[in-house]
Amino acid sequence: MKPLNYAILKHFTKVKEACADDVINALKGEYGNFKALNKKAVITALMTAEANGLIEETRFELDNNHELRVYYHAHKDGADTINKYIKE
């Protein structure tokens, strides 16, 4: 099993785009018992990945609870870097 942050990054190499809620839903089967698999921690991980140039913001919207939902995707260079250092 990969570290959670690695799994979060790797997820972006497999989808067109995702927000924190999408990541949590995708990973809860394998990482559901991890304390760090919560919205605040995942958002922090996504913002860190964006700051490091691995993913970029694609769009944003308000969810049904009127909370901001930010979507990201791994651009080609980011996905290449993620795949180079994080193997399946």
Secondary structure, 3 states (H helix, E strand, C coil): CCCHHHHHHHHCCCCCCECHHHHHHHHHHHHCCCCCCCHHHHHHHHHHHHHCCCCEEEEEEECCCCCEEEEEECCHHHHHHHHHHCCC
